[in-house]
Amino acid sequence: MSQQKYKIILSYDILNTESDAYYRFMLGKFVPVLQNQGLTGFEAWHTAYGPYPVRLVSFIADSYEDVQELFATARWDKLETRLNEFVTNYEMRVVPADGQFYF
């Protein structure tokens, strides 16, 4: 039996005045750092219509312990703080990676 994997889900709205800097940060720093930390399954969803956050981003961790270890690092704190400079309505959740779509 394989160990339960977990999905880290970030949802937010991108500040219009910061969109170029946001994309440079996400693609040049945020995603590569988390992938180097061992997270996989990167997904990014865009909401085109409706009262939902514009962006939903997710990563897969091999275990809940890996999630806890990531969140306990100064590197995560710096990434999350920097991300919040570009976004509003930020929320983060951790759910089982069971194949369901979570919003």
Buried (B, 14 or more C-beta within 10 A) or exposed (E): EEEEBBBBBBBBBBBEEBEEEBEEBBEEBBBEBBEEBEBEEBEEBEBEEEEBBBBBBBBBBBEBEBBEBBEEEEEBEEBBEBBEEBBEEBEEEBEEBEEEEEE
